[in-house]
Amino acid sequence: MKTEKDLPPAKRTTYLKSLSALEMGNHSLVVSLLQPLVLEEPEFFAGRKLLREAQLLRSRGKSGGFLGRSGAGLSLGKSKAQKCIEAADFAGAISAAEKALENDPTSPQANKDLFEAAEALASKEREAVAPVEAEYEAAPEGDAKVEAARKLQSASKKLQAYEAIARFALETIGLDPKNTKAKHELGDYLMGIEEFEEASKVFEEILRKNPLDLEARDRSKEAAARRSMQRGRLDKSSFSDLVKQRQVAAASGEDKVATASESPEDLARQIYEAHEAGSPDREAARKLADLYFNRDDFENALQYYRYLSALANETDPGLLRKISDVEVRQISRTISEKESALEALAPDDPAASGLREELTELRRDKAEHMLDEARKRVERNPTDLQYRFELGEQLVLAAHYKEAVPELQKARSNPNTRTRALNLLGKCYTERGMLDLASKTLETAAAEIPGMDGTKKDITYNLGLVYERMGDKAKYLECMKQIYEVDYGYLDVAERVESSYTTE
């Protein structure tokens, strides 16, 4: 799909003006700037998405149904977009639907028209991609191969653009919390274009609101299974895609050389050819995966780590941990980007509320992912005390204190995790009101550390809080003073100690 860089200078300037207008809260100006641009550049998806955001923000507060309008969508006859679709004028249908959405951005009918037109164009592009892909496969290595890769990338971009528009239309209809049917249609469409991970999220969202939706439950399981199959293999087509990406990137100068003799393109081709020959090159795959990881290119790194893990039949704990780590880093980066975007907004900015909701969901996803991965590691290696500690730690972070206790009790037998396990175990007992066990556990942990390092400060502070809750003021202050003597700035220790002295 087209990006901002693909726009002519004048249109790029218009898009940048619209971004400024959105920041200033001038939603009507954003709409007036972007609607003509989107009509002229239908494949510029970022512009369409920004346009819809401005339309939605502008529509809030108006009287009527969902999002402040009558909800419309009712018509005495066929819409202009529908007539265009019947005439196979799908580009015209997209334009007509977009115009209908100007004052009613959540209109079910107009969005349905947009979906049908975009999917019809996507279907045509799928047919167009096939011969271009065959041309690429038949092209000899060298300039001809690179040129064929460019053509294929161009064709693929158009397909991606129309699929994105179709999906976006269904997502917009699904903004209505009462429209469960739209959510099902979105999930089904994502399954159809093999976006199994996204489909799984949609069906899981339906189930959170209605656990009795059996169809959503079945589709969620299917999406999860197909996602696992998709992740667990890097087949010929996946390798081809990666090789093509590297060839195009190298030709355009986007990829710098990894070493004096190996570029990502060379490594990708080497891995692909070895795979096709039936003798996978694990060393090259690991080298390329690590290269992308070090560049923070997590998407490509995951492709190759997952490939290596599939070769090991998902039994290599190091690779499984690496995959989990990269997935968490992806979520963390998205969280960081959203936090930066939120900081740039005024507290009362209408967009701030949506960002906060997104951040809450992302943080929940991250916590659930880390907890799920910790459980899987323990299931695979039930005798590994390090994994027991990590599971206990994640359970504490998720406030599952009762469930964390047996894991941390096992983990304290490991010298490498004993002190930290005791500290967390003390927290579990504290949170459950078992203060005598908490004080005993934290006293043991503190006694095993000779100096007042960071870990002992944390333990001693937690122990002091337990004594405070038990009403033992002398022991509480003694703990706080031990920290105060070596680190005045630790948490609120200085305030706690100094406030205990009375002045005449």
C-alpha positions in Angstrom: 0.0 0.0 0.0 1.1 3.6 -0.5 2.9 5.4 2.3 3.5 9.1 2.9 6.8 8.8 1.0 5.0 7.6 -2.1 2.8 10.7 -2.4 3.7 13.6 -4.7 5.1 16.6 -2.8 1.9 18.7 -2.9 -0.2 15.8 -1.6 2.4 15.0 1.1 2.2 18.6 2.2 -1.6 18.3 2.4 -1.3 15.2 4.6 1.2 16.9 6.9 -1.2 19.8 7.3 -3.9 17.4 8.2 -1.8 15.9 11.0 -1.2 19.4 12.4 -4.9 20.2 12.2 -5.7 17.0 14.1 -3.2 17.9 16.8 -5.0 21.3 17.1 -8.4 19.6 17.3 -9.6 21.1 14.1 -11.4 18.0 12.8 -13.4 19.7 10.1 -10.2 21.0 8.5 -8.7 17.5 8.6 -11.8 16.1 6.8 -11.7 18.9 4.2 -8.0 18.3 3.5 -8.0 14.5 3.5 -11.2 13.5 1.8 -10.1 14.8 -1.7 -6.7 13.3 -1.1 -8.1 9.8 -0.2 -10.5 9.9 -3.2 -7.5 10.6 -5.5 -5.1 8.2 -3.7 -7.3 5.2 -2.6 -4.3 3.1 -1.8 -3.0 5.6 0.7 -4.4 3.8 3.7 -2.8 6.0 6.4 -4.7 9.0 5.0 -8.0 7.1 5.0 -7.5 6.0 8.6 -6.7 9.5 9.7 -9.7 10.8 7.8 -12.0 8.4 9.5 -10.6 9.3 12.9 -11.3 13.0 12.3 -14.8 12.2 11.0 -15.5 10.2 14.2 -14.2 12.9 16.5 -16.2 15.6 14.6 -19.3 13.5 14.9 -19.2 13.1 18.7 -21.7 15.2 20.6 -24.3 15.3 17.8 -27.7 14.1 18.7 -28.8 10.7 17.5 -27.9 7.1 17.8 -24.5 5.4 17.9 -21.7 7.9 18.2 -24.2 10.8 18.0 -26.1 10.2 14.8 -29.3 8.5 13.8 -27.1 5.6 12.7 -28.8 5.9 9.3 -27.7 3.2 6.9 -31.3 3.1 5.8 -32.1 3.8 2.2 -35.2 3.8 0.0 -33.2 2.6 -3.0 -29.7 1.4 -4.0 -26.8 3.6 -3.0 -24.5 5.0 -5.6 -21.8 2.7 -4.4 -24.0 -0.4 -4.9 -24.8 0.7 -8.4 -21.1 1.0 -9.1 -20.5 -2.4 -7.7 -23.2 -3.9 -9.9 -21.5 -2.2 -12.9 -18.1 -3.7 -11.8 -16.8 -0.1 -11.3 -15.2 -1.0 -7.9 -12.9 2.1 -7.8 -16.0 4.3 -8.4 -17.8 2.4 -5.6 -14.9 3.1 -3.2 -15.2 6.8 -4.0 -19.0 6.8 -3.6 -18.9 4.9 -0.3 -16.2 7.3 1.0 -18.4 10.3 0.1 -21.3 8.7 1.9 -19.2 8.3 5.0 -18.3 12.0 5.2 -21.1 12.9 7.6 -21.9 9.4 8.8 -18.6 7.6 9.3 -20.1 4.6 11.1 -22.9 4.0 8.6 -23.2 0.2 8.3 -24.4 0.4 4.7 -21.8 2.7 3.5 -19.0 0.7 5.2 -20.5 -2.5 3.8 -20.3 -0.9 0.4 -16.7 0.1 1.0 -15.9 -3.5 2.1 -17.5 -5.1 -0.9 -15.8 -2.8 -3.4 -12.4 -3.1 -1.7 -12.6 -6.9 -1.4 -13.6 -7.1 -5.1 -10.5 -5.2 -6.0 -8.4 -7.3 -3.6 -9.7 -10.4 -5.4 -8.6 -9.1 -8.7 -5.2 -8.2 -7.3 -4.8 -11.8 -6.0 -5.3 -13.1 -9.5 -2.8 -10.5 -10.8 -0.2 -11.4 -8.3 0.0 -15.1 -9.4 1.6 -14.6 -12.8 4.0 -11.9 -11.4 5.0 -14.4 -8.8 5.6 -17.1 -11.4 7.7 -14.6 -13.4 9.8 -14.0 -10.3 10.3 -17.7 -9.7 11.4 -18.2 -13.3 13.7 -15.1 -13.4 17.5 -15.9 -13.4 19.6 -14.6 -10.5 20.9 -11.1 -10.9 19.3 -7.9 -12.2 16.4 -9.8 -13.8 15.6 -11.4 -10.4 15.7 -8.0 -8.6 13.5 -6.4 -11.2 11.0 -9.3 -11.0 11.1 -8.9 -7.2 10.3 -5.2 -7.6 7.2 -6.0 -9.8 6.0 -8.6 -7.3 6.4 -6.2 -4.4 4.4 -3.5 -6.3 1.6 -6.0 -7.0 1.6 -7.2 -3.4 1.4 -3.6 -2.1 -1.8 -3.1 -4.1 -3.3 -6.3 -2.7 -2.4 -5.3 0.8 -3.9 -1.9 0.4 -7.3 -3.2 -0.7 -7.4 -5.9 2.0 -6.6 -3.2 4.5 -9.5 -1.0 3.3 -11.9 -4.0 3.4 -10.8 -4.9 6.9 -11.0 -1.3 8.0 -14.6 -1.0 6.8 -15.6 -4.0 8.9 -13.7 -2.7 11.9 -15.6 0.6 11.6 -19.0 -1.2 11.6 -17.7 -3.2 14.6 -17.2 0.0 16.6 -20.8 -0.3 17.6 -20.5 -2.5 20.8 -24.0 -4.0 20.1 -23.1 -5.2 16.6 -21.7 -8.7 17.4 -22.5 -9.8 13.9 -20.0 -7.3 12.5 -17.3 -8.6 14.8 -18.0 -12.1 13.6 -17.8 -10.9 10.0 -14.5 -9.2 10.7 -13.1 -12.3 12.3 -14.2 -14.5 9.4 -12.6 -12.1 6.9 -9.3 -12.1 8.8 -9.4 -15.9 8.8 -10.0 -15.8 5.0 -6.9 -13.6 4.4 -4.9 -15.8 6.8 -4.4 -13.1 9.5 -5.0 -15.8 12.1 -3.5 -13.9 15.1 -5.7 -10.9 14.5 -8.7 -13.2 13.9 -8.0 -14.9 17.2 -8.0 -11.5 19.0 -11.4 -10.6 17.5 -13.1 -13.8 18.5 -11.5 -13.6 22.0 -13.0 -10.1 22.3 -16.4 -11.5 21.5 -16.0 -14.2 24.1 -15.0 -11.7 26.8 -18.3 -10.0 26.3 -20.3 -13.1 25.8 -18.7 -16.4 27.0 -21.7 -18.3 25.8 -21.1 -17.5 22.1 -20.3 -21.0 20.9 -19.6 -20.0 17.4 -17.0 -17.5 18.5 -15.5 -20.1 20.8 -15.1 -22.6 18.0 -13.7 -20.0 15.6 -11.3 -18.8 18.3 -9.9 -22.3 18.7 -9.6 -22.7 15.0 -7.8 -19.4 14.6 -5.4 -20.3 17.5 -4.7 -23.7 15.9 -4.0 -22.3 12.5 -1.9 -19.5 14.0 0.2 -22.1 15.7 0.6 -24.0 12.4 1.5 -20.8 10.7 4.1 -19.9 13.3 5.5 -23.4 13.5 6.7 -23.6 10.0 8.6 -21.4 7.5 7.6 -23.1 4.2 8.6 -22.3 0.7 6.3 -19.4 0.2 7.4 -17.8 3.5 11.1 -18.2 2.5 10.3 -16.7 -0.9 8.7 -13.7 0.6 11.7 -13.1 2.8 14.1 -13.5 0.0 12.1 -11.1 -2.2 12.0 -8.5 0.6 15.7 -8.7 1.0 16.4 -8.4 -2.7 14.2 -5.3 -3.1 15.7 -3.8 0.0 19.2 -4.4 -1.2 18.4 -3.0 -4.6 17.0 0.2 -3.1 19.8 0.6 -0.7 17.6 0.1 2.4 19.6 -2.8 3.7 23.2 -2.2 4.7 25.8 -4.9 4.6 26.0 -7.2 7.6 29.6 -8.0 7.2 32.1 -7.4 4.5 30.9 -10.4 2.6 27.4 -11.1 3.9 24.2 -9.0 3.5 20.8 -10.0 4.8 19.8 -10.7 1.2 22.8 -13.1 0.8 22.0 -14.8 4.1 18.3 -15.1 3.2 19.1 -16.7 -0.2 21.6 -19.1 1.4 19.0 -20.2 4.0 16.3 -20.6 1.4 18.5 -22.6 -0.9 19.7 -24.9 1.9 16.1 -25.4 3.0 15.0 -26.3 -0.5 17.9 -28.8 -0.8 16.7 -30.5 2.4 19.7 -29.6 4.5 18.7 -26.5 6.6 21.5 -24.1 7.3 20.9 -23.4 11.0 24.0 -21.4 11.5 23.1 -18.9 8.7 19.5 -18.7 10.0 20.7 -18.0 13.5 23.1 -15.4 12.2 20.3 -13.6 10.3 17.9 -13.8 13.2 20.4 -12.3 15.6 21.2 -9.6 13.0 17.6 -8.5 12.8 17.2 -8.8 16.6 20.2 -6.5 17.1 18.7 -4.0 14.7 15.4 -4.1 16.6 13.7 -5.5 13.5 11.6 -7.8 15.6 9.2 -8.9 12.9 11.9 -10.4 10.7 13.9 -11.7 13.7 10.8 -13.7 14.7 10.4 -15.3 11.3 13.9 -16.9 11.6 13.8 -17.7 15.3 10.5 -19.5 14.7 12.0 -21.3 11.7 14.9 -22.5 13.9 12.5 -23.6 16.6 10.4 -25.5 14.1 13.6 -27.3 12.9 14.2 -28.3 16.6 10.6 -29.5 16.9 9.8 -26.8 19.4 12.1 -28.5 21.9 15.0 -26.0 22.2 14.3 -24.0 25.4 16.8 -21.3 24.4 15.0 -20.6 21.1 11.5 -20.7 22.8 12.7 -18.2 25.3 14.2 -16.0 22.5 10.9 -16.0 20.6 9.0 -15.1 23.8 11.5 -12.3 24.5 11.1 -10.8 21.0 7.3 -10.9 21.2 7.4 -9.1 24.5 9.8 -6.5 23.1 7.4 -5.9 20.2 4.6 -5.2 22.6 6.9 -3.1 24.8 7.9 -1.0 21.8 4.3 -0.4 20.9 3.5 0.5 24.5 6.4 3.0 24.5 5.2 4.5 21.2 1.7 4.9 22.5 3.0 6.4 25.8 5.0 9.0 23.8 1.9 9.8 21.7 -0.2 10.2 24.9 2.4 12.5 26.5 2.2 14.8 23.4 -1.6 15.2 23.8 -3.4 17.6 26.2 -5.1 15.7 29.1 -8.5 16.7 27.8 -7.8 15.9 24.1 -10.5 13.5 22.8 -7.8 11.2 21.3 -6.2 10.8 24.8 -9.0 8.6 26.1 -8.6 6.1 23.2 -4.9 6.0 23.7 -5.3 5.2 27.4 -7.6 2.4 26.5 -5.2 1.0 24.0 -2.3 1.2 26.5 -4.4 -0.6 29.2 -5.1 -3.4 26.7 -1.5 -3.6 25.5 -0.2 -3.8 29.1 -2.7 -6.5 29.9 -1.7 -8.4 26.7 2.0 -8.1 27.7 1.3 -9.4 31.3 -0.9 -12.3 30.0 1.7 -13.2 27.4 4.6 -13.3 29.9 2.5 -15.3 32.3 1.4 -17.8 29.6 5.0 -18.2 28.5 6.2 -18.8 32.0 3.6 -21.5 32.5 4.6 -23.2 29.3 8.2 -23.3 30.3 7.4 -25.0 33.6 5.1 -27.5 31.8 8.0 -28.4 29.4 10.6 -28.4 32.2 8.8 -29.1 35.6 12.1 -29.8 37.5 13.8 -26.5 36.4 13.8 -24.3 39.5 14.7 -21.2 37.5 11.5 -21.6 35.5 9.6 -22.1 38.7 10.9 -18.8 40.0 10.0 -17.0 36.8 6.5 -18.4 36.9 6.2 -17.3 40.5 7.4 -13.9 39.7 4.9 -13.4 36.9 2.1 -14.7 39.1 3.0 -12.1 41.7 3.0 -9.4 39.1 -0.5 -10.6 38.1 -1.6 -10.5 41.7 -2.2 -14.3 41.8 -0.5 -14.6 45.2 -2.0 -17.9 46.3 -1.0 -19.6 43.1 2.5 -18.1 43.3 3.3 -19.5 46.8 4.1 -23.2 45.7 6.2 -22.0 42.8 8.3 -19.7 45.0 8.6 -22.3 47.7 10.2 -24.7 45.1 12.3 -21.9 43.7 13.9 -21.0 47.1 15.8 -24.4 46.8 17.8 -22.9 43.9 20.8 -20.9 45.2 20.6 -18.6 42.2 17.0 -17.5 42.9 16.7 -18.2 46.6 16.9 -14.7 48.0 14.6 -13.2 45.4 12.2 -16.1 45.8 12.0 -15.5 49.6 11.4 -11.8 49.0 8.5 -12.5 46.7 7.2 -15.2 49.0 7.2 -12.7 51.8 5.1 -10.4 49.5 2.6 -13.2 48.9 2.2 -13.8 52.6 1.8 -10.1 53.2 -0.8 -9.6 50.6 -2.8 -12.6 52.0 -2.6 -11.2 55.5 -0.3 -13.9 56.8 2.0 -11.5 58.5 3.7 -13.9 60.9 4.8 -16.0 57.9 5.8 -12.9 56.0 8.0 -11.6 58.7 9.7 -14.9 59.3 10.4 -15.4 55.5 11.7 -11.9 55.0 13.9 -12.1 58.2 15.5 -15.2 56.7 16.1 -13.6 53.4 17.6 -10.5 55.0 19.9 -12.5 57.2 21.4 -14.4 54.2 22.7 -11.1 52.6 25.7 -9.7 54.4 25.8 -6.2 52.9 23.1 -3.7 52.2 22.8 -4.1 48.4 19.8 -3.3 46.3 18.1 -6.7 47.0 18.6 -6.4 50.7 17.2 -2.8 50.7 14.1 -4.1 49.0 13.7 -7.0 51.5 14.4 -4.8 54.5 11.9 -2.2 53.4 9.2 -4.9 52.8 10.0 -6.4 56.2 9.6 -3.0 57.8 6.2 -2.6 56.3 5.2 -5.9 57.7 6.3 -4.9 61.2 4.4 -1.7 60.8 1.2 -3.6 60.0 1.9 -5.9 62.9 2.1 -2.8 65.2 5.7 -3.4 66.1 6.9 0.2 65.7 10.4 -0.5 67.1 11.3 -3.2 64.6 9.6 -1.2 61.8 11.8 1.9 62.5 14.9 -0.3 62.9 14.4 -1.6 59.3 13.9 1.9 57.9 17.0 3.2 59.7 19.2 0.4 58.4 18.3 1.6 54.9 18.5 5.3 55.8 22.1 4.9 57.0 23.3 3.8 53.6 20.8 5.3 51.1 19.0 8.5 52.1 17.1 8.6 48.8 15.7 5.1 48.8 11.9 5.3 48.2 10.3 7.2 51.1 12.6 5.9 53.8 14.0 9.4 54.7 10.5 10.7 55.3 9.5 7.7 57.4 12.7 7.9 59.6 12.8 11.7 60.0 9.1 11.9 60.9 9.6 9.5 63.8 11.7 12.1 65.6 10.0 14.9 67.5 11.5 18.4 67.9 10.8 20.8 70.7 
